[in-house]
């Protein structure tokens, strides 16, 4: 505090001494700047502070903090302090006037002046202890003359004295102590002093100030260690500027002739010079992606020292220029592992002997994103023939298809991917580089590990690596399948279609023992087929069709294709052979002999390289050529199958012809045709319809035959016209029964059979009208249970036992004899006609 007060005194005296011939200093503007004074110096007035004063040490109002006690305001304050040398009472009279002579005569206008006096204190560090309790005296009157009293002051006590200019006008202040005071102030506090030794930085100017209002002259010497020498040109100067290290001494002579000396050691220290620029520190963010990285700021210390000795200079790091400039700021801690995001760091390099000697430089620390390298799925490619060999374990890969997965949404313009064949290459980013990742052919047979480097293109030290496998999966083995041949056996035997291709061995041949293989098929029209192939299989492309079989590995999905040719061999022609008729004509047993002499030639028709086989109607083989003559084994009609076989392909075509034995029609001997003579002439001659026996003779209706009737067997055999209309045949009188002959002729073959038919005409019986049957009606209801009609049979027939009597309810029924129309002749009850019935 004394140093501060002394500096305030020096500044004020510098201003006032040269304008008012060494009068008392103007006071300090604040308590901390309070100016010392003593009663021996109260011999001249001094300028006041006023509204509009050019003096920079004048302030408009008192500072906050002190308790000004009685003062209602503190305009333009001036602060002083004094120390007691002689105990006793001290009484001061304070004058403020627009013009005061050097001897204290008031020549101008009085100006209102006020004051406050605090104490006693033991030292000058009291600005925080100016309270009402410490107030010694105070006045806030309107007077231009005030009296301040310090009663019973003791040696060494210090008092703070505040004077204010209530009038705020320019003027002068004069302080006078009463002559009869017993106490006195210590003027030693205003003896010349240069203060404590000064440490300063090289390149700066240090001003030494020995100003004292009592001084009449000053002399200066300098000692750089070789002895003191006078400093030229400094005689009479209260202040000098120095730039060299050494001891400076001043000798002060007062107006009274008194002399005093003081010396001071001024040391100039080297000012370090930091480099003009420090390279940016760049680090990668960790895997937590929080934007922070741990920097070793201390690693920059040699660079910042720029060749200076680290034992003499210290480097500290700060977050602002202000902190770096503040010599009390000790800087960041933990700078060898400083965790930070992007920032500007300010470094201060200071002289260890004088912290004021420092320089600063700033640099950037940048945290760059470390990319995430996501491991992609392995790439499997099936071996192919792009390199001319689909089985060598080498294939072309497009590694760039993994980029999107590896980046996983990271900006591809910020993060660059490279592919390498080694981890070392991925780590250094240069070696084993794959220059054509979109058309890369694996360098290791079957399988290779690919290493990926993802780096931040803004700071390539920030990178991550990952790897994945590329695998060339083998193709299923192709086992050739022989062409399948089949004969043209479709709907049309010459249409190029076979429905009989045998595919039973195809699947096993294709697989050749391989497992985990699925086979699919498409036909020649690229239409899918079932797997395994249908057996038998029909071709869809005429004559020759290629079936494509695709073998797919169930694990890798790799595929191979194979082809199977379907070849339809043409069938030989089996020419039509006309049916053969038996050589003996119509026959009754259906068996005969046949001329086969031309059959073989007829079937082959001039073809070569073919053979013919035969089967009889029972499927039994016959010799080839056929026996001649050939006897049939199936009566009437036997079908012989002739098969023409290609001697090379085995393809065959069959045809059939019939062995036909024309047999006579089968007939049944008819029963006698019995006819009633109903033409009114009872002569047993009448017109008869012989055709009613047709169905019976032919054993059922047969439209394939014609039945004719003849009077004699000879006529029947030659089919004469002796009975031209069999429906109007009249039997011969006197021949009853009469025999006629029926001829049954096959309408197609002309073969016939004959049967004899007996025709007998019967006369009509003449019934006798019987007597009525009469009974007694016991219950008189006209109904009798029951009449025995057969009792009158003999009466009706006249006793002819060859006749049969049948009873009906009506005459029509009796004439027509409808089936079921008969009535019971043994137990008839007349319920329909009571009392009387016919």
QUIDA-V743789 format. One record per residue. N is the residue number from 1. RES is the residue in one small letter. PSI is psi as a letter, one per 30 degrees, with the letter a starting at -180 (NA if undefined). OMEGA is omega in whole degrees, -180 to 180 (* if undefined). BURIAL is # if it has 24 or more other ideal C-beta (glycine too) atoms within 12 Angstrom, else .. Layout:
N	RES	PSI	OMEGA	BURIAL
N	RES	PSI	OMEGA	BURIAL
This chain:
1	x	e	179	#
2	x	e	179	#
3	x	e	179	.
4	x	e	-179	#
5	x	e	-179	#
6	x	e	178	#
7	x	e	177	#
8	x	e	179	#
9	x	e	-179	#
10	x	e	-177	#
11	x	e	-178	#
12	x	e	-179	#
13	x	e	178	#
14	x	e	180	#
15	x	e	-169	#
16	x	e	-174	#
17	x	e	-177	#
18	x	g	176	.
19	x	f	-178	.
20	x	h	171	#
21	x	h	173	.
22	x	h	173	#
23	x	l	179	#
24	x	k	180	#
25	x	k	166	#
26	x	k	-176	#
27	x	l	178	#
28	x	l	-177	#
29	x	f	179	#
30	x	l	178	#
31	x	e	-180	#
32	x	f	-180	#
33	x	g	-177	#
34	x	k	-175	#
35	x	k	178	#
36	x	k	172	#
37	x	l	177	#
38	x	l	-173	#
39	x	f	-179	#
40	x	f	-177	#
41	x	f	-176	#
42	x	h	-178	#
43	x	g	-179	#
44	x	k	175	#
45	x	l	177	#
46	x	l	-176	#
47	x	k	176	#
48	x	l	170	#
49	x	k	-175	#
50	x	l	-180	#
51	x	j	-178	.
52	x	g	-180	.
53	x	k	177	#
54	x	f	-177	.
55	x	j	-178	#
56	x	f	-180	.
57	x	g	178	#
58	x	k	178	#
59	x	l	-174	#
60	x	f	-176	.
61	x	l	179	.
62	x	l	-177	#
63	x	l	174	.
64	x	k	177	.
65	x	d	-179	.
66	x	l	172	#
67	x	j	-175	#
68	x	g	177	#
69	x	c	-171	#
70	x	f	-174	.
71	x	k	176	#
72	x	f	176	.
73	x	l	-177	.
74	x	h	-178	#
75	x	k	174	#
76	x	i	-177	#
77	x	l	168	#
78	x	k	-172	#
79	x	k	177	#
80	x	l	166	#
81	x	l	-179	#
82	x	l	180	#
83	x	k	-175	#
84	x	k	175	#
85	x	e	-179	#
86	x	k	-179	.
87	x	l	178	.
88	x	a	180	#
89	x	k	176	.
90	x	k	-180	#
91	x	k	-178	#
92	x	k	173	#
93	x	k	-175	#
94	x	k	178	#
95	x	k	171	#
96	x	k	-174	#
97	x	l	-180	#
98	x	f	180	#
99	x	j	179	.
100	x	k	179	#
101	x	l	-177	.
102	x	f	-180	.
103	x	g	177	.
104	x	g	-180	#
105	x	k	-179	.
106	x	j	-176	#
107	x	f	-174	.
108	x	a	-177	.
109	x	k	178	.
110	x	k	179	#
111	x	k	-179	#
112	x	k	180	#
113	x	k	-179	#
114	x	l	-179	#
115	x	l	168	#
116	x	k	-177	#
117	x	k	-180	#
118	x	l	176	#
119	x	a	-8	#
120	x	l	177	#
121	x	l	-179	#
122	x	f	176	.
123	x	a	-175	.
124	x	f	179	#
125	x	i	-169	.
126	x	g	-173	#
127	x	f	178	#
128	x	g	-176	.
129	x	g	179	.
130	x	i	-176	#
131	x	l	177	.
132	x	e	-179	.
133	x	f	-179	.
134	x	g	-179	#
135	x	k	180	#
136	x	e	-179	#
137	x	l	-178	#
138	x	k	176	#
139	x	k	177	#
140	x	h	-178	.
141	x	l	180	.
142	x	g	-175	.
143	x	l	175	.
144	x	f	178	#
145	x	k	-180	#
146	x	l	177	#
147	x	k	179	#
148	x	k	-174	#
149	x	k	172	#
150	x	j	-178	#
151	x	k	171	.
152	x	h	178	.
153	x	k	-177	#
154	x	l	-176	#
155	x	k	177	.
156	x	f	-180	.
157	x	k	179	#
158	x	k	180	#
159	x	k	178	#
160	x	k	-171	#
161	x	j	179	#
162	x	k	176	#
163	x	k	-180	#
164	x	l	-178	#
165	x	i	-179	#
166	x	e	-178	#
167	x	f	178	#
168	x	g	180	#
169	x	l	180	#
170	x	k	179	#
171	x	a	-178	#
172	x	l	178	#
173	x	k	178	#
174	x	k	-180	#
175	x	k	-177	#
176	x	k	177	#
177	x	k	-178	#
178	x	k	-176	.
179	x	f	-175	.
180	x	g	179	.
181	x	k	177	#
182	x	f	-180	.
183	x	l	180	#
184	x	l	179	#
185	x	l	-178	#
186	x	j	-180	#
187	x	f	180	#
188	x	f	-178	.
189	x	f	176	#
190	x	g	174	#
191	x	l	-178	#
192	x	k	177	#
193	x	k	177	#
194	x	f	177	#
195	x	a	-178	#
196	x	l	176	.
197	x	k	-175	.
198	x	k	169	#
199	x	k	-177	.
200	x	l	-179	#
201	x	k	176	#
202	x	k	180	#
203	x	f	176	.
204	x	l	178	.
205	x	k	178	.
206	x	k	178	#
207	x	k	176	#
208	x	k	-173	#
209	x	j	178	#
210	x	g	-174	#
211	x	k	178	#
212	x	k	-177	#
213	x	f	-179	#
214	x	f	-174	#
215	x	k	174	#
216	x	f	-178	#
217	x	l	179	#
218	x	k	170	#
219	x	k	-173	#
220	x	k	172	#
221	x	l	-180	#
222	x	k	180	#
223	x	j	180	.
224	x	g	180	.
225	x	f	179	.
226	x	g	-179	.
227	x	l	-177	.
228	x	k	174	.
229	x	k	179	.
230	x	k	179	.
231	x	j	-176	#
232	x	k	172	.
233	x	g	-177	.
234	x	f	-180	#
235	x	k	178	.
236	x	f	-178	.
237	x	k	179	#
238	x	f	-177	#
239	x	k	175	#
240	x	l	175	#
241	x	k	-178	.
242	x	l	-179	#
243	x	g	-178	.
244	x	k	177	.
245	x	k	178	#
246	x	a	180	#
247	x	k	179	#
248	x	k	-180	#
249	x	k	178	#
250	x	k	174	#
251	x	k	-177	#
252	x	k	176	#
253	x	k	-178	.
254	x	l	178	.
255	x	f	-180	.
256	x	f	180	.
257	x	f	177	.
258	x	l	-179	.
259	x	k	177	.
260	x	l	-180	#
261	x	l	174	.
262	x	k	176	#
263	x	l	-177	#
264	x	k	175	#
265	x	j	177	#
266	x	j	-179	#
267	x	k	178	#
268	x	k	-178	#
269	x	l	-179	#
270	x	k	174	#
271	x	j	-178	#
272	x	l	177	#
273	x	j	178	.
274	x	l	177	#
275	x	l	-178	#
276	x	f	-177	.
277	x	k	175	.
278	x	k	-178	#
279	x	k	178	.
280	x	k	173	.
281	x	k	-178	#
282	x	k	178	.
283	x	l	180	#
284	x	k	173	#
285	x	l	178	#
286	x	a	-179	.
287	x	f	-179	.
288	x	f	177	.
289	x	h	-179	.
290	x	g	179	.
291	x	g	-179	.
292	x	l	174	#
293	x	l	-179	#
294	x	j	-176	.
295	x	k	171	#
296	x	i	-179	.
297	x	e	-177	#
298	x	f	180	#
299	x	f	180	.
300	x	f	-174	#
301	x	e	179	#
302	x	e	179	.
303	x	e	-177	#
304	x	e	177	#
305	x	f	172	#
306	x	h	178	.
307	x	f	-180	.
308	x	l	180	#
309	x	k	-180	.
310	x	f	175	.
311	x	f	-178	.
312	x	f	-175	.
313	x	k	-178	#
314	x	k	177	#
315	x	k	174	#
316	x	l	-177	#
317	x	k	-173	#
318	x	l	-177	#
319	x	f	178	#
320	x	l	176	.
321	x	e	-180	.
322	x	e	178	.
323	x	e	-180	.
324	x	e	180	#
325	x	f	-177	.
326	x	j	-175	.
327	x	f	178	.
328	x	f	-179	.
329	x	j	-175	.
330	x	f	174	.
331	x	a	-179	#
332	x	l	175	#
333	x	l	179	.
334	x	h	-174	.
335	x	f	175	#
336	x	f	177	.
337	x	i	-174	.
338	x	j	-178	#
339	x	j	-174	#
340	x	l	169	#
341	x	a	177	.
342	x	k	-178	.
343	x	l	171	#
344	x	k	-180	#
345	x	k	180	#
346	x	k	-179	#
347	x	k	174	#
348	x	k	172	#
349	x	k	-174	#
350	x	l	176	#
351	x	k	-177	#
352	x	f	-179	.
353	x	f	179	#
354	x	j	-175	#
355	x	f	179	#
356	x	f	180	#
357	x	j	-176	#
358	x	l	174	#
359	x	l	-180	#
360	x	l	174	#
361	x	k	180	#
362	x	l	177	#
363	x	l	-178	#
364	x	k	166	#
365	x	k	-177	#
366	x	k	176	#
367	x	j	-178	#
368	x	k	179	#
369	x	k	170	#
370	x	k	-176	#
371	x	l	171	#
372	x	k	177	#
373	x	j	-179	#
374	x	k	180	#
375	x	k	-179	.
376	x	l	173	#
377	x	k	174	.
378	x	l	179	#
379	x	k	175	#
380	x	k	178	.
381	x	k	178	#
382	x	k	176	#
383	x	k	-177	#
384	x	l	-176	#
385	x	g	177	.
386	x	e	177	.
387	x	g	178	.
388	x	f	-179	.
389	x	j	-177	.
390	x	g	-177	#
391	x	g	-173	.
392	x	f	178	.
393	x	g	177	#
394	x	k	180	#
395	x	l	-180	#
396	x	k	-178	.
397	x	k	170	#
398	x	j	-177	.
399	x	f	-176	#
400	x	f	178	#
401	x	f	-180	.
402	x	f	-171	#
403	x	e	-177	#
404	x	e	179	.
405	x	e	-178	#
406	x	e	179	#
407	x	e	177	#
408	x	h	176	.
409	x	f	177	.
410	x	l	-173	#
411	x	j	-179	.
412	x	f	176	.
413	x	f	180	.
414	x	e	-176	.
415	x	k	-176	#
416	x	k	179	#
417	x	k	169	#
418	x	l	-179	#
419	x	k	-176	#
420	x	l	179	#
421	x	g	177	#
422	x	l	176	#
423	x	e	178	.
424	x	e	178	.
425	x	e	178	#
426	x	e	-179	#
427	x	e	-180	.
428	x	f	174	.
429	x	g	-174	#
430	x	e	-173	.
431	x	l	178	.
432	x	h	-179	.
433	x	k	175	#
434	x	j	-174	#
435	x	f	-178	.
436	x	i	-173	.
437	x	f	-179	#
438	x	f	179	.
439	x	h	-174	.
440	x	k	174	#
441	x	k	-176	#
442	x	k	-179	#
443	x	f	178	.
444	x	k	-175	.
445	x	k	175	.
446	x	e	-174	.
447	x	k	-179	#
448	x	k	176	#
449	x	k	179	#
450	x	k	-179	#
451	x	k	-175	#
452	x	k	174	#
453	x	k	175	#
454	x	j	-176	#
455	x	l	176	#
456	x	j	-175	#
457	x	f	175	.
458	x	f	179	#
459	x	j	-169	#
460	x	f	175	.
461	x	f	179	#
462	x	j	-178	#
463	x	l	173	#
464	x	l	179	#
465	x	l	173	#
466	x	l	179	#
467	x	l	175	#
468	x	l	-178	#
469	x	k	168	#
470	x	k	-174	#
471	x	k	174	#
472	x	j	-179	#
473	x	k	-179	#
474	x	l	176	#
475	x	l	172	#
476	x	k	-179	#
477	x	k	179	.
478	x	j	175	#
479	x	k	-176	.
480	x	k	178	.
481	x	k	179	#
482	x	l	179	.
483	x	k	176	.
484	x	k	-180	#
485	x	k	178	#
486	x	l	-179	#
487	x	l	179	#
488	x	j	-176	#
489	x	g	179	#
490	x	a	180	#
491	x	e	175	.
492	x	j	-174	.
493	x	g	178	#
494	x	g	-176	.
495	x	g	178	.
496	x	g	-179	#
497	x	k	173	#
498	x	k	178	#
499	x	g	-169	#
500	x	g	178	#
501	x	k	-179	#
502	x	j	-178	.
503	x	g	-172	#
504	x	e	-177	.
505	x	g	-174	.
506	x	e	-174	#
507	x	e	-179	#
508	x	e	179	.
509	x	e	179	#
510	x	e	-177	#
511	x	e	180	#
512	x	h	180	.
513	x	f	179	.
514	x	k	177	#
515	x	l	-179	.
516	x	h	179	.
517	x	k	174	#
518	x	k	-179	#
519	x	k	172	#
520	x	l	-176	#
521	x	k	167	#
522	x	k	-179	#
523	x	a	-177	#
524	x	f	176	#
525	x	g	180	.
526	x	g	176	.
527	x	k	-177	.
528	x	k	174	.
529	x	l	178	#
530	x	l	177	.
531	x	k	-1	#
532	x	l	-180	.
533	x	k	173	#
534	x	k	177	.
535	x	j	4	.
536	x	l	-179	.
537	x	k	177	#
538	x	k	176	#
539	x	l	178	#
540	x	f	174	#
541	x	k	-171	.
542	x	k	172	.
543	x	e	-180	#
544	x	k	-180	#
545	x	k	178	#
546	x	k	176	#
547	x	k	179	#
548	x	k	177	#
549	x	k	178	#
550	x	j	179	#
551	x	k	-177	#
552	x	k	175	#
553	x	k	-175	#
554	x	f	-177	.
555	x	e	-174	.
556	x	f	-177	#
557	x	g	-180	.
558	x	k	-173	#
559	x	k	168	#
560	x	l	179	#
561	x	k	178	.
562	x	l	180	#
563	x	k	178	#
564	x	k	-180	#
565	x	k	172	#
566	x	j	-178	#
567	x	k	178	#
568	x	j	178	#
569	x	k	-179	#
570	x	k	177	#
571	x	k	172	#
572	x	l	-180	#
573	x	k	172	#
574	x	j	-176	#
575	x	l	-179	#
576	x	k	177	.
577	x	k	180	#
578	x	k	177	.
579	x	k	179	.
580	x	k	176	#
581	x	k	180	#
582	x	k	-174	#
583	x	f	-175	.
584	x	g	-179	.
585	x	a	-177	.
586	x	k	-173	#
587	x	l	-178	.
588	x	e	-176	.
589	x	f	177	.
590	x	g	-179	#
591	x	k	-178	#
592	x	a	178	#
593	x	k	-174	.
594	x	k	179	#
595	x	j	-177	.
596	x	g	-171	#
597	x	f	-176	.
598	x	f	-173	.
599	x	e	-176	#
600	x	e	-179	#
601	x	e	-180	.
602	x	e	-177	#
603	x	e	-175	#
604	x	e	177	#
605	x	h	176	.
606	x	f	179	.
607	x	l	176	#
608	x	l	178	.
609	x	g	-180	.
610	x	l	175	#
611	x	l	-180	#
612	x	k	172	#
613	x	l	-177	#
614	x	k	172	#
615	x	k	176	#
616	x	a	-175	#
617	x	f	178	#
618	x	g	179	.
619	x	g	179	.
620	x	k	-179	.
621	x	k	176	.
622	x	l	179	#
623	x	l	179	.
624	x	k	-4	#
625	x	l	-179	.
626	x	l	173	#
627	x	k	179	.
628	x	j	0	.
629	x	l	-180	.
630	x	k	177	#
631	x	k	177	#
632	x	l	179	#
633	x	f	177	#
634	x	k	-177	.
635	x	l	173	.
636	x	d	-175	#
637	x	j	176	#
638	x	k	-179	#
639	x	k	176	#
640	x	k	178	#
641	x	k	177	#
642	x	k	-178	#
643	x	k	178	#
644	x	k	-173	#
645	x	k	174	#
646	x	k	-174	#
647	x	f	-178	.
648	x	e	-173	.
649	x	f	-176	.
650	x	f	179	.
651	x	k	-175	#
652	x	l	173	#
653	x	k	-178	#
654	x	l	172	#
655	x	l	-180	#
656	x	l	169	#
657	x	l	-173	#
658	x	k	167	#
659	x	j	-172	#
660	x	k	171	#
661	x	j	-180	#
662	x	j	-178	#
663	x	l	176	#
664	x	l	-179	#
665	x	k	176	#
666	x	k	-178	#
667	x	l	178	#
668	x	k	177	.
669	x	k	-173	.
670	x	l	172	#
671	x	l	-179	.
672	x	k	175	.
673	x	j	-177	#
674	x	k	-175	.
675	x	k	175	#
676	x	k	179	.
677	x	j	-173	#
678	x	g	-176	.
679	x	g	177	.
680	x	f	178	.
681	x	j	-176	.
682	x	i	-177	.
683	x	g	-179	.
684	x	g	173	#
685	x	k	-179	#
686	x	l	178	#
687	x	k	-174	.
688	x	k	175	#
689	x	j	-178	.
690	x	f	-174	#
691	x	f	179	#
692	x	f	179	.
693	x	f	-177	#
694	x	e	-176	#
695	x	e	-180	.
696	x	e	-178	#
697	x	e	-178	#
698	x	g	179	#
699	x	h	180	.
700	x	l	-179	.
701	x	k	-179	.
702	x	j	-177	.
703	x	f	-177	.
704	x	f	-179	.
705	x	l	176	#
706	x	k	180	#
707	x	k	176	#
708	x	l	-176	#
709	x	k	-175	#
710	x	l	-176	#
711	x	f	-178	#
712	x	l	177	.
713	x	e	179	.
714	x	e	179	.
715	x	e	179	.
716	x	e	-177	#
717	x	f	-180	.
718	x	g	177	.
719	x	h	180	#
720	x	l	-176	.
721	x	h	-177	.
722	x	f	172	.
723	x	i	-174	#
724	x	e	-178	.
725	x	j	-176	.
726	x	f	179	#
727	x	f	-177	.
728	x	h	-178	.
729	x	k	175	#
730	x	k	-178	#
731	x	l	-176	#
732	x	k	179	.
733	x	k	178	.
734	x	f	178	.
735	x	j	-176	.
736	x	j	4	#
737	x	l	178	.
738	x	k	179	#
739	x	k	172	#
740	x	l	-176	#
741	x	k	178	#
742	x	k	175	#
743	x	k	178	#
744	x	j	-174	#
745	x	k	174	#
746	x	k	-174	#
747	x	f	-176	.
748	x	e	-173	.
749	x	f	-177	#
750	x	f	177	.
751	x	k	-176	#
752	x	l	174	#
753	x	l	180	#
754	x	l	175	#
755	x	k	176	#
756	x	k	-179	#
757	x	k	177	#
758	x	k	179	#
759	x	k	-178	#
760	x	k	-179	#
761	x	k	-180	#
762	x	k	174	#
763	x	l	179	.
764	x	k	176	.
765	x	l	179	.
766	x	j	-177	.
767	x	l	174	.
768	x	k	180	.
769	x	j	-178	.
770	x	l	174	.
771	x	l	179	.
772	x	k	173	.
773	x	k	-179	.
774	x	k	177	.
775	x	l	177	.
776	x	k	-179	.
777	x	j	-174	.
778	x	f	-178	.
779	x	g	173	.
780	x	h	177	.
781	x	g	177	.
782	x	g	-178	.
783	x	k	-177	.
784	x	k	175	#
785	x	j	-7	.
786	x	l	178	.
787	x	k	172	#
788	x	j	-174	.
789	x	f	-178	#
790	x	f	178	.
791	x	f	-178	.
792	x	g	-179	.
793	x	e	-176	.
794	x	e	180	.
795	x	e	-177	.
796	x	e	-176	#
797	x	f	-179	.
798	x	g	178	.
799	x	g	180	.
800	x	j	-175	.
801	x	f	178	.
802	x	f	-178	.
803	x	l	178	.
804	x	k	-179	.
805	x	k	176	#
806	x	k	-174	#
807	x	k	179	#
808	x	l	-178	.
809	x	f	-178	.
810	x	l	178	.
811	x	e	179	.
812	x	e	179	.
813	x	e	179	.
814	x	e	180	.
815	x	e	-173	.
816	x	f	178	.
817	x	h	179	.
818	x	k	179	.
819	x	k	180	.
820	x	f	-179	.
821	x	f	-179	.
822	x	l	174	.
823	x	l	-176	#
824	x	j	-178	.
825	x	g	-180	.
826	x	f	-174	.
827	x	i	-178	.
828	x	k	176	#
829	x	k	-175	.
830	x	i	-177	#
831	x	f	-176	.
832	x	e	-178	.
833	x	i	180	.
834	x	l	176	.
835	x	e	-176	.
836	x	k	-180	.
837	x	k	177	.
838	x	NA	*	.
